[in-house]
């Protein structure tokens, strides 16, 4: 393992100062489920690792504030999957959090870390996209809020500027009935990265938000206002045409070891149909 310095700031201001001083040579440690692996295999070679687990401004927690669900930066997947507010209003996110890695990983991995890694296969990215989440980031110039669809650039790259730290993720609490579902496909049960991830949220107005990942350089959001996917009586052919438009931006890598492009594109359509059917059942139950 490459040698590095270790810092454990007690405040957000101290952490930001360290980030500004060390720039791209610094790495943050919260859950560490990705960072530790990269430190061991040498793909990450920081000069300093900044442990943020003692910073009160980043405390884990989930609360409702002014019509938004606020998830603290150090909140782990296990707590998100079990939280009553998340399961009531954001079930697709709870479903995604419940399948991240193994039990041990979920007890350590944070939601903020999952999105900051910017993996196209991140399980929580599609539900955050369909729920129109906002990433709250603190930096040397203050705090800013970044719409989740503007947060991802490509694999490993986000729109965070140097020195910024994610402090929370916010989701607007739906003001009407909403049916949602999360689907994924892997090579086997357990901790394997997904070959396809997909989430759907259908509102009472008929608008369908569909997001998918692991089939391109970043997760993709498609909003369908036609009402076709939300119409339980629509034919399979009509829905297939909407899915074709929704999946037009899918571009799976031919070099992936997890699944070939043809399989992934086929499974997008299968998982899309399953997720829509489940979301419609849940919407009817609302």
N, C-alpha and C positions, 0 to 999 in steps of 0.2 A: 504494500500500500504506500502511496506517495505521502511524504511527510507534509503536515500542514499545521498552522496555528489554530487554537481553539479559543473562542470567545463566548461568554455567556452573559449578555447584557440583561439588566434588570428592568429597563424601560424601552419603549418604542423609540424614543429620541436617541438613546444610546445605540440601538440597533441601526437606525438610519444613519447615524454618524459613522458607524463602522462600514456600512454599505458604501457610503460616499467616499470613505478613505481608501477602500480596497477595490472598488469598482467591480469589473468582471471577474476578478480573481477570488471573489467571495462567494460562498454558497450558504444558504439558510438551511438549518436543521430543525424540523418540527417533528413529523412522524419518522422521517428518515428511511422509509421503505424503498424508495428509489435511490436516494443519495448514497446510502451505505453500499448498495450493490455497485454503483458506479465508482465509488472510491476504491472498492476492492478490485474491480477489474481494470482500473486505470483510465476509464473513459472520462472521468472527472478528476481534475488535478488542481483543486483550488489552493491558494496560499493560506486561506483562512476559512474555517467553518464557524458560522455564527449560530449558536443554539438559542432559539427564541422561546423555549418552553417555560421560562420564568417571567415572561413579559405579560403584565396584567391586561394591557390593551388588546392582547391577542388571546385572551382566555377563551377556552372552549365553552360553548353554550348556544342554545337555540331559543330565540324569543320572538314574540310578535310586537312590532313597534310601528305605529302610524300606518297600519295597513300593509306592512311588509314583514315577511319572515326573515329574520336576521340570523345567519349562521356564522359564528365566530371562526376565525382563521384556523384555530387548533382543534376544532371539533372533528372527531374521528368518525369513520364510516359506521361503526357499530352503533354509536349514539344517534346518528342521522337515521339509520334504518329503523330504529326502535321508537323514535320520537313521535308523540301523539299528534302534534301539529303537522309534522311532515307527512305522516300517514293519512291524516285527514284531508289535507289540501294539496299535497304534492306526492302522491303515491308512486308515480313513476321514478321519482328521485329516491324514495325509500327502497324500491325494488332494485334500482341500479346499485345503490350503496351496499345492499345485502349480498351482492355477488362479486364485489371487488376482492380479488385475491382469495386468501384463506381466512379463517377466523382470526388467526394471529395477525395477519396483515390488516384486517379491518379494525382490530383493536388499536392499531398504531397509525394507519394511513389517514391523512386529513383531506377534507374536501378541497381546501385551498391548494394543497400540494398536488392533488390529482389534476387540477386544471392548469397549474403553473408549469407542470411538466410538459403540457401541450402535446401529449401523445394522441394521435388520431384515434387510438383504440380506447381512450379513457372512458370508462363506463358512465361516469356522471356527466359528461359533456352533452350528450343528446337530451337528457331530461332538463338540464339547466337551460338549454336552448329553447325547448318547447314551452318552458315556464317563463321565458323572457327575463332571466336573472340578470343581476348587475353585480359586477366585481368592484369592491371598494378597496382602493389602494392609497397608501400613505407614502409620501416621498419628500424630497428636499423642498419642493414647492407647495407642499400642503397635501390635502386629500382630494382625490377625484373619483368619480364613478364611471365605470366602463361597461357599456352593454356587452353581455357575454358574446354576442355574435361579432362584435368588434374586437374581442379579446384575443381570439385565436388567429394566427397568421399561417403557420405551417408547423410541421412536426418539430417540437422543441422550441418554438418561437412564439411569443405573445407580444402584445402591444404595451406591456409594461416597459417603462423607461428605466435606464440605469439608476439604481438607488431606491426604487420603489419596493414596497412590501405590501402584499395583500393582507388586509385586516379583517375582512368579512365578505360574505356573499349574501346578497339580498334577493328575495323573490316576492313579487307582488301577490298578496293573497287574492284569489279569484273572487270577484264580486257576484258571481252567478254559478250555476252548475257547470261542472267540468269533469269529463271522463278522460282518464289517461292510462297509459300502460308502457312498460319497458320490455324489450325483447333483446336477446343476444344469442349468438351462435359461437361455440368454441369447439376445439378438437376433442375435448374430454371434460369431464367434471373436475372441479377443483379450482386451481389458481391460474389456469391458462389464460393468456390474453385473448380477447374476443376476436373472431374472424369478421364478425359483423355486430354492430350495436345499433339499436333503433328505438326511438321513443315517439309516442303520439299523444297529443292532447286535443280533445274535441270539446268545444264550447257549445252552450245552448243555442247560440246564433247560427251554428253550422260551420263556423270557421275551424279548420283543422291545421294544427301546427305539427309538422313531422320533421324529425331530425335524425341523422344517422352518422355513424363514424366507422373507422377502421377500413374505409374503402377509398381513401384519398389522403392528401397531405394534411387535411384538417376536417373536423366535423362540419356537417352541412345542415342548414335549416331551410325548410321549404314551407311556405304558408299557402294553403289552398282555401280560397274564399268562395269556391264554386258551390260548396255544399254537397258535392257528390260523395266524398268519403264519409260525411256525417249522415248520409241518407241510408238507412238500413234497407230500404227497398231498391236502391240503385243496383244495376246489374254488375256482374263481375267484369264485363267488358268495359263498362263506363268507368269503373274504379281503376281498371288496368291502365286506361289512358291517363288518368291523373297520376298514377304511380310512375308512369313513364316520364312525365314531366318532372315529378319530384326527384327522381333518381338520375336525372340527366347529368348532374355534376359528379356522379360517382366515378372514380378513376382508380380502382384497386391496383396495387403494385404487382407486376408479374414476378417479382423476386421474393415475395413473402413466403416464408416456410409454413405459415398457418393454413393457407388456402389459396387456390388459384383464382384469377380474376373472374372467370366464368361462373365458378361456384358462388363466389361472393355476390355477384350481380343477381344470380338466381335466388339466393337466400334473402337478399334485400326485399324482393317481391313477396316471398313467403312470409317473412317476419313482418313486413308492412301490413299484409292482409290480416295476420293474427293480431297484431297490436291494435289495428283499427276495430276489429270485431270485439276485442276485450274492452277497449275504451268506450265503445258504444254501449256495451252491456253495463258498464259502470256508470255511464251518463244516465242511462235509463233508471238505474238504481238510485240516483240522486233525487 
